[in-house]
């Protein structure tokens, strides 16, 4: 039984698949990072709005 010859096209296809997988992982990481930053910003904005509401409420009591 002869060993099958390794075709260069297969190498190119495998390299392309590896690049696609790396790009996909990179985008997933970037998306997760963006979601975490968005959640942190949203929490800080909620705190700021609550502080402003409290300040406005105190000013209205005077």
Order of alpha helices (4+ residues) and beta strands (2+ residues): alpha
